[in-house]
Each structure stands twice: as C-alpha cells, then as structure tokens.
Amino acid sequence: MNAVLALSRFEVVRATRNRRLVFLTVLYPALLFAMVGKSAKGNVAGTNVSYETYFLISYTSFGVIAAALNNNAMRIAQERKDGWVRQLRLTASPSYGYVTSKVLTSLVIVLPAIVVTFVLGSAMGVKLEASQWLAAFLALWLGSLAFTAMAVAIGYGVPQDSVQMVVLIVFLAGSVLGGQFFPVSGVLQDIGKALPTYWMRQIALDVISKNPVEAKGVAILAAWLVGCSILAAVLYNKRAED
C-alpha cells in the first residue's frame, strides 16, 4: 500500500505541473461558464432546469472528462514509449499498484475541475442548497471513474502515435453527443443516451433538480466503468508482457 500511495503522489505532482492540462480541465471550463452561464434565460425546454444550472453542470463535466481522459491516456502512451511499466515490474510495487495509482491520481486531478467551476458558479449567483452542491459533486466525481478506465484502455490499446487523435475524437464527439456544449434532442439525444458523457451530466442535473435519477442511466454508466476496467486490465497485462 505504501508503494501505491508513493506512486500516486508522484503521479499527482507530474499532472499538476502540466500547464496544458490545467488550462484545459480547470480554467477553460470556468471561462466557458463565465461567458455563457448568464447569457441564456429561462429553463431548458421540457425540464425544470434553468440554463444557468445546465451550463454549470455541463461545463464542469466537460472539465472532468478532459482531466480523466487526457491525463491518463496521454501519460500512459508516453510511459509505454519510455518502458516505464517494464521498469516498475522490476520494483517491489505490486502488479495492481500501477493501475490503482492511476485511479487514485485521477480522483485527485478531477477535483479542481469541479471545485473551481462550482465556486465560480456560486460567485456568479447560482443558488443551490448545500445538499445539492454535494450531490452534484459526488455524481461528477464518481462518474469520472468511467473515463479513467476508458483512458487506461485507450492508453494501452491504441498505437502510441495515435493515442492523442483517438482521445480528441472520443472527447469531442462524446461531449457533443453527451450535451456538454448544448442540450441535445432527437437523434443526437438517442445516441447520447448510450454514452457515459450523457449520463454523468444527466445524473448530476437530476440530483440538483431533485428529479428521480434514472436507474437505466446509472446502469449504463456502471457498465462503461466495468467494461472499460476489464478491457484496461487485459490490455495492461498484455503490454506488460510485451
């Protein structure tokens, strides 16, 4: 356990020194909300959710997804190139330690993406009860695990030179279909409902608006987490043996 914690601390320090990651995951979502959050009035069509609240959750989830995907997938691609996993195999760190450290690191890295945008939203007049802020925080924070598992699978399953392009496609396409930029409806919504981007955002909105959380959404998000975790574990073991 000490080895896992030490490796996790090392991973956190490396990630926080990445200025590009900090901008994309913390500053950019907050900037988007500052520009758009107050511009749309009224509620999203067919819901009791105001546009202000919608954009707060959407842009926060955008930052969370960016943090989980970019930090893990890109870092793993570089580590594969450097032979880092093979080096860790020679140490006393347990075989599960590397993947565990990625998960723990990701849970820390996504925190600023949530906290900074939430603080800005509160400062700009978003009025929520303490229980609503907490529920939305937990929905986004725990929902990020599905994207962490996805990132590890991409990092080990995609050729190193193609990881960045694949992450960008998954990130942008998933965000558009998931409603991170604007409310989706019709065919786009039908497609989006099969994706974790949609349900992480939707579940956070449901708990804020005190609407019932759809069991289907929780099941789909959990299925992505479990499926990507299994795939990541298989690919990790395969790469470690190469």
Sequence and secondary structure as in RCSB ss.txt:
>XXXX:A:sequence
MNAVLALSRFEVVRATRNRRLVFLTVLYPALLFAMVGKSAKGNVAGTNVSYETYFLISYTSFGVIAAALNNNAMR
IAQERKDGWVRQLRLTASPSYGYVTSKVLTSLVIVLPAIVVTFVLGSAMGVKLEASQWLAAFLALWLGSLAFTAM
AVAIGYGVPQDSVQMVVLIVFLAGSVLGGQFFPVSGVLQDIGKALPTYWMRQIALDVISKNPVEAKGVAILAAWL
VGCSILAAVLYNKRAED
>XXXX:A:secstr
 HHHHHHHHHHHHHHHT HHHHIIIIIHHHHHHHHHTTTS SB TTSS BHHHHHHHHHHHHHHHHHHHIIIIIH
HHHHHHHTHHHHHHTSSS TTHHHHHHHHHHHHHHHHHHHHHHHHHHHTT    HHHHHHHHHHHHHHHHHHHHH
HHHHHHHS GGGHHHHHHHHHHHHHHHHTSSS   HHHHHHHTTSHHHHHHHHHHHHHHT    HHHHHHHHHHH
HHHHHHHHHHHHHHHH 
